[in-house]
Amino acid sequence: MKKTVLALLATLVLPLLSFAQEANGEAALTIDEKINSFFEPITKAIESVVFVSIPLGEKLSIPFVLIWLVVGALVFTIYMGFIQFKAFGHALDVVRGKFDDPNDPGEVSHFQALTAALSGTVGVGNIAGVAFAVAIGGPGATFWMILAGLLGMASKFTECTLGVMYRNVNADGSVSGGPMYYLEKGFKEKGGSWPIIGKVLAVLFAIACIGGSFGGGNMVQINQATLQLAEITGGENSIFYNNGWIFGAIMAVVVGVVIIGGIKSIAKVTDKIVPFMVGIYVLGAIIVLGYHFADIPAAFGTIFSSAFSGDALYGGLIGVLIQGFRRAAFSNEAGVGSASIAHSAVKTDEPVSEGIVALLEPFIDTVVICTMTALVIIVTNYGGAGAEASFHGREVVGDIGLTSAAFESVISWFPAVLGVAVILFALSTMISWSYYGLKSWTYLFGESKTNEIIYKVLFCGFVIVGSAISAKAVFDFGDAMIFAMCFPNVFGLYVLMPNVKRAFNDYMARIKSGEIKRVD
């Protein structure tokens, strides 16, 4: 099995590394074409499965992966008794350390685990993705985005509880957890043919996670950060223009220094970067919204009315709903299973406590940050361009440029700050995804220092590759692999959710009885 998986990964990795050696100057275009031609058939094959669409009438269709994630979130919400509302207050207490025990097994605190996982989801998608959703789905997409974010909180609770419940605590005190482990160990408990099914699903998840860590969690992030850096440092006159590998090499060193220390080192960085970058971005949004304070009620009115009426310009009600759900699902990754890998490293012997902390992720990522981005765009009249112009020109302005224009209409210098934020978002996403990919790699090939070094070197190499190429097929491949993770994961959550519900009921009973003591 290991040899087969390694051969598959080598088939995907080696062409990129060999092409990257030539990636500079005029040769870059040729290299991009070579890489695209190699990856395009592979990417199309994977996308045809992962993003297969269900037709809705003559003009609209919805990706099945979106149905899979949103229906799963709804099921978990109902089954867990609307856990996202019932346990929200307790989640704040736990993340503040009110129930911490320093002697519990694990590597990081509840707060550090939360920021490490958040750094993997809070990224360019919160800035550019929301702009795209509002540009092509209209203001009403914001309502469905918020709803999907709220539902996703139950998915995060379920998968992150299981992540801690079935994690491995290694002899050196390090921890390995995530869907790979709860799919294998949880299904094994059921007996019969379940252990075989669980092992197959775990391997499929791990392969997809490794592919996603190299692509969507690495190359896509550094590529967007490089483009933004070139833009704010002179455009075509920038030293980084057509020389993105320079920035890539610098970032590879930074990423390497951080990830070499494992999750403890990653958490020490993310627990500072995430609050800082989110704070800057939210502060900028508050300033813009404060300037347009009188327009906020009308903006919410437009969001609610267009959410249910569905302007024909945006494809009607179903089109608006799809765009909102798509942005939420693609932003907070609830149901994908990635976050449970980071949360598994938490210092606790109460799996449910970390699941409750994890439900804060979609709230912060989608309900707060994505919603504020959408409001900024709406109250500034799409950066002064207007809704219809943004819709028709969505390939140009329906991206980070639209968000930047919206902020710039009130804060003239904010695009430079936004550029820095994008770089920080990219850095934090890369270091978190390096951990997700590493744990999937060691699950497949074994826990050893050699295997860890091999993966980390490969990951840092891809940072340079991603900054120097613009091969769309590679980036699409990375995104497809990330969402391929949700199929085995959500299926596993359906099978194992009774275990989570029993654990939650027991945990809350012990909280009420005082058996689990609060630390003041």
Order of alpha helices (4+ residues) and beta strands (2+ residues): alpha-alpha-beta-beta-alpha-alpha-alpha-alpha-alpha-alpha-beta-beta-alpha-alpha-alpha-alpha-alpha-alpha-alpha-alpha-alpha-alpha-alpha-alpha-alpha-alpha-alpha-alpha-alpha
